[in-house]
Amino acid sequence: MWHRKVIAVGALAVAGTLLAGCGGSGGAGGKSTVTMWTYPVIIDEKQHRAFWDAAEKEFEKENPKVDVKVEILPWANRDEKLTTAMAGGKGPDVGYLIPDQLPKYAPNIEPYDEHISPEAKQAYRPAALKAATVDDQLMGAPLLMSSNPLICNKKVFDAVGEKDFPATWDDLLKLAPKFKAKGFDIITYNGDATATLNMTYYPLLWQAGGDVFSKDGKSVAFNSPQGVKALKFLRTLADDGYTEKSALTKANLNIEQTRIGRNKVGCTWQHVPIEVEKFWGKENIHVVGPLKDDQQVAYGTVGSLSMFKKAGDKDAAAKWINFVTAKKTMDDYDKKSGFFSPLDGNELYAGDPVNGQMEKSLNKVNVGPLYEKARDVMGVLSPEIQAALTGKKSPAKALEDAEKAAKGITG
C-alpha cells in the first residue's frame, strides 16, 4: 500500500481469448486446469512463491479434480505481455487487476456476481465493491486494499515547535509560513508529468468536491470551479515556497536524496509509512487521515481477482477465486504483502499505532476514474498541470486547454 506497492498493485490484468491447450483446458486424468497470472505483490520473491505454492496445494487437496497453476510475472513490460497474450490466445483463466484496468477489459471479463454468494459480497467494504464494479456489474473479487492519507513527521513538527497536525487545506496553509521560516517544507508534491495523477492532483480535485469525469463518463469534469481551486492551491504551495520546487517537475526515485528523506518535510500524502520509516523512524510517523477541503478523501487502490469469459472451466476458476479471497487465505496474503483487507471492519493491524490508523482511512478511499479513456485523459491533463505549476499558464487556462484536448479523446 505504500507507494512502491501502489506501483506494484498497478499489475495489469490479462484478458484472453483462450484457445485449446491454454488455461482452463482439460488436464491429465480428466482434471480441469486453472491458470492465474499475478505479479510480485509480496516483495520478497521466495515468500511470494511459497504463499502461492501452499495455496495451490491446499486448494487442490480440497478440489482433487482441479490443477491450479499460478504464474508470477515481472512488472516490466507487462503491457507488451498482455497484448501478446491476447493476440496469441494464451491468456490465463484468472488475472490480478486493478480498478482502472476493469473498464478497458470489461468485454473480456466474466461478471462475477453469479459466482459469489450474497453473504461474501456483503462482507466487503463498500469502497472495495465500488472499485471492482463497472456498469453495475462486479468484475472480480477484491483481494487487497491500499490508502494514501496524509502522514506527518513528528520529528519535523518538534523542530518547528508545532504540536497540531493539519487536517484541512486551510490548516496546511496556516502552518506553511512557520515551517518555511525554520527551513522546512510543509508538504511535498511530486509533480512529474509521467506519474499518475491519482497520486498527485486528483486527490485535491476530489477534496475540493470535483471529479475527473462527468457521471456518465462521456465527458470530462475537471475544468470546474473545484478543479481550478485545487490547482490554485497547488500553485500557492509552489509560488510561496512551501514545497520543494525541483519535485514539481521531476521525480527523484532515490528518496534518501529528497527533502522528505532528509527530514525536511512536514507532511505527505504521496508516500506511505513503509517508504519513510527508514528515514523518519516509525515512532515519528503520525497518520492524520485524508486531507479535507469540501470533502475528506484519499487515493487508494483495490486489487481484485477476475475471471475471463473464455476460461475453460468457469466453475473451477470461481472456486479458486473464492478460495483465495476467503478471509483466512486473504488475511494471510494481505499481512505478508503489507496491504489492508477489503473486508468491512476487518482490522489486520489493530494495536499498531501506524498501520492501525491507516486502516481507518480505507472507507474514504477513491480509486480514481473507472472509465475506459481514463488513462488517455490523464495523458493530456498531466502536461497542463505542469504548465500551471511552473507558471507558464494560469490554473484556469491550463484546465481549459486540457478540456479541449480531452474532447478529442472522449468525443
N, C-alpha and C positions, 0 to 999 in steps of 0.2 A: 503494500500500500504506500509504501513510501515511494518517493519519486522514481527511484530506479526500478521499483516494482510496478509502478504505474506504467512505465515504459514496457516492462515485461508483460503486464496484463494486456498490452496492445497486441497480443498474438492474434493473427488473422485466422479466421475460421476458414475451413476449406469446404467448398460446396462441390458436389461431384455428380457427374453422370457416371454411374458405376457400371462397368462392363463385367462380363463373366470373368472370373478369376480375381476380381477386386474384392474390397471389403464386403462382408455380408454374404459371400458366396458359400456354398456348401463345402464343409471341410472333410477331413478324413473321418471315416466311420459314421457318416451322416450327421456330423456336428455342424452347427452354424458357426460362422466366424464373424466376430465384430471387431472392426479396426477403429482405432481412435487416434487422431493427431492432436498433440498438445505441445507445449513449449516449456522451457525451464522456469516455471513459476516458483518452484523451490530452487533457490540459487545454487545450493550445493548439489552438484550433478549426481554423486553417488547416493545421497539421501533421496533425491527425486526419483531416481531409477528404482531404488529399494521400495519406496512407497508404492509405486505402480506395480512392481512385481508381486508384492504382498497382496495388493488389492485384487490383482488378476487371480491369484491362487485361491483367495477366499471366495471370490465370486464363482469361479469355476467349480469349486467344491460344492457350492450350493446349487449350481446350474451345470451339471456334468455334460450336457449336450451343447454347450456353448464354449467356443475358444475365443478369448479376448486378446487382442494384440495392440498394445499401446505404443505408439511411436512418438518419441520426444524429438521434435525438430528444432534446429537452431533458430534464433531470432533473425539472423542475417538472411537476406534475400527471400524472405517468406512470401513476398508478393509474387516473385517470379515462380516460386514453387507452387503457389496457389494457381496461377494461370496455367502452368504446365499440367497440374493435376486435373484441372477442369477440362483442358483440351484433350488430354490423353485418356480420360476416363479412369483415372487411378486414385481418385479421392477416397477418403475414409467414409465409414458409416456415421461416425460421431466426430465432432470437432469442437475445439475450445474457441469461443467467440467473445468479443466484447461488444458493447451496445452499438457503436457506430458502424459495425460490420453487418448487423442484423438486417437493416433495410436493404442494403445492397444485395445480399444473398437470400433474401426472403423467398424469392421464387423457387429456390433450390432446397429450402428448409422445410422439414415436416413439422407443421404446427403441433405443439406439444400438449395442448390442453387435454386431449383424449388419452394421453399416456401417463398422466399424473393424477393421483387421487385428489379429491376436493380437500381432504384434510392436509395433505402435503403442500398443496398450493396455498392454502390459508395460513400455513405456518410461516410463510416468507414475510419479510418486511415489505410494506407497500412500495418503498423506493426500489427494492430489488425486482419486484414483479414489473413495475413500470418500465424499468430499464431493459427488460427482456421481452417487452411486448411491442409488436408492430401491427398496426391496423386491427387492434383489439384481439390479436392472436398471440399467445405465448409462443415464443420462438426457441425456447430452451429452458433448462432447469438451472437457476442460479447456483453457483458453486462458491463464490467468494465475493467480498466487497472491499473497497478502499475508500478513504476520505482524506481530503486536504483542507482541514480547518486552519485557522490562524494559530501558530505556535510562537511563543516568545522566549527570549533568552534572559533568564533571571540575572545572570552574571552582568549583562549589559545594563539591565534596569537598575541593579545595585550601583553600578559605576556612575550612572546618571543621577542617582538619588531619587528614583521614581518607584513607587510601590504599586500604583494602579496600572493594570494592563488594559489596552484598548479593546473595546467590544464593537465600536462603530467607526464609520469613516471620520466623523467629527472628533471622536476620541483620538484617533490616529493623527489628525492634522493639528490638534491642540498640543500633543506631545512632541511633534516633529521638531519645532524650533529648539526645544530644550535638548533634544538628542544631538541636533546639529551643532549646537554651541559647545557640546562636550566631545565632538569629533566622531559621533556615531550616526548611522542612518536609522530612521525609524522602521523602514521596511526595505525589502529587496524586491526588485521586479526584473525578472529575466525575460527580456522582450525580443529575443532572437526571432526573426520572421519565419524561420523554419520550424520553430517549436509550435506545439499545439495550442490554440487559443483556449482550449478547455482549461489549461493550467494558468493562463495569464489574464486575458481581457474578459473572457466570458463570465467568470465568477463575479466580477464587478458589474457587468451588464445585468446579470440576474439579481444581484443585491440591490441594484437601483430600481428593480421592478420591470426590467425589459427582457427581451428574448431575441434569439438569433433569427428565428423563422416565425412566420405567421402560424396560427394554429392549424391551418390545413396543410402547411408545409409547401405551399405553391409559390410563396414569395418570401423575401427576407424582411425582417422587422427591426434590425439593429439600428437603422437610421431613424432614430426616435429621440424624444427629449431624454429618455432614460439612457440611451446609447451615448448621446453627447455628454450627459452628466458624468457617466463612467469614464469616458475618455478625458474629459476636463480634469477629473480627479487625478488621473494618472499624470496628466500634463503638469498639474500643480506640484506633484511629488518630484517630477523631473526638473521643472524650471526653478523651484525653490531649493534644490539641492538636498532633498530629503531621502533620496535613494541613489545608489551607485550609478553614475552616468554611463560607464562603459557597458554595464549589464543590460542597458536599454536596447542595444542593437546587436550585441554579440555574446553568445553564451560561452562561459568558461566551464568546461566539463570537469576540471580539477577543482573541487570545492575548497580544498585547502588553500588555494591561491586567491579565493574570493574574500570579500569583506565579511561575508557570513561565516566563512570558515575560520576567519581570524578574529571572531568575536567582536565585530564592529557593526553589527546589525541587530536591532531590537527584535523584530518580528518577521515572519514569513508565512505565506500560505502556499508557496511553491516548493517547499521542502517539507519532509516529514521526519519524525523523530529518528528513525534508523539512519538517516543521512547525516544529521547534525550531532548525534550523540557523541561521536568520537571527538568532536571539537568543543562542544558546549559542556559535555558531561550530562548524564541523564538527570541528575539532581537539579540541573538548571533549566530543564525543558518544562515550560508551562503551557499547557494546552488551553487556549482561550475558547475555542469553538469557532464556527463560521462567523466571519465578519458580517456586519449588518449596516445597510443604509435604509432602504424601504423594506427589504426582505433579508432574512438571515439564511444564507445558503452557501454551500461549499461544493467544489467539484469533487467527484469521486467516480469510481467505475465499478462495474459488476462483471465478473467473468462467469460465463454460462457454458453448459454442455448442450449442444444442439445435435439433433438427428437430421440427416439429409434424406430427401424424398426417395432416392433410389437405393437406400440401404437394402441389402439383400434380405435381412430378417429384422423387420421393424420391432417385433415383439422382443427379440433378444437384445436389440440395441436399446430399447426402452428399459428393459430390466437392468442393463448395465448402468445406464444413466441414473436410474432411480437408486441403484445400489451405491454409486459414488456420492450422490447428493443426499443420501440418508444421513441423519445427524451424526452418527458415530464416525463414519468414514470422512464426512465433510469436516467435522471438527478437527480431526487429526490432520487433514490436509491443510486447513486454514492456519492452524497453530504452527505447523512446520514451515509454511511459506511466509508467515508473518502477516497474513491478511485477516480480515474480520469475517464473521459469519453473516450470511444473508438471512438467517432465520430471525424472526421477530423476537426480541427480548433475550436472545442467546448471547450472553456475555462470556467471551472466552478469556478475557483478561481482567476479570473482576479482582480488585485489590491492587492492580498495577497502577501506580499514580500517573503514568503517561498513557499507556495503551488503553487503560480502563476509561480514561477521559476521551480518548479518540473514538472509542466505540459509541459514545453518547451523541456523536455528530452524524451517525450513519443515516438517520431518518431525515436529515436535512441536506442530503446529497442530491446533486443534479449531475447526471452522467453526460450531459451535452445533447445537442440536437440529434434526433433519431430519424433523419431523412437521408435518402439516397445521395443527394447532392451536397451533404453537409461538408465533406472534406474539400470539395471543389469551391464552395463558397468561402471556406476558411482560407483557401489559397489566394483569393482576390482581396479578402479583408485584411490579412496579415500585413502586406506591404503598406496599406493605407494607415494602419495603426502606427507603423514605424514612422511614416511621414509626419503624423501628428506629434509623436513623441520627440522627434528631432527638430520640430519647429518648421518644417517645410510646408505644412498645411495646418489650417485650424482644425480642431476636432470635428466641427460641423462639415467642413469641406471634405475632409478625409472620409467620413461616413457617407456623404452624398456620392462621392466618386466610387466608393466601394459598392454602394447600392446599384449604381448604373452598371458596373461590371458584373455584378451578381445577376442582373436581369438577363444577361446573355447565357447564364447557366440554368436558371430556374424557368426561363421563358416568361 
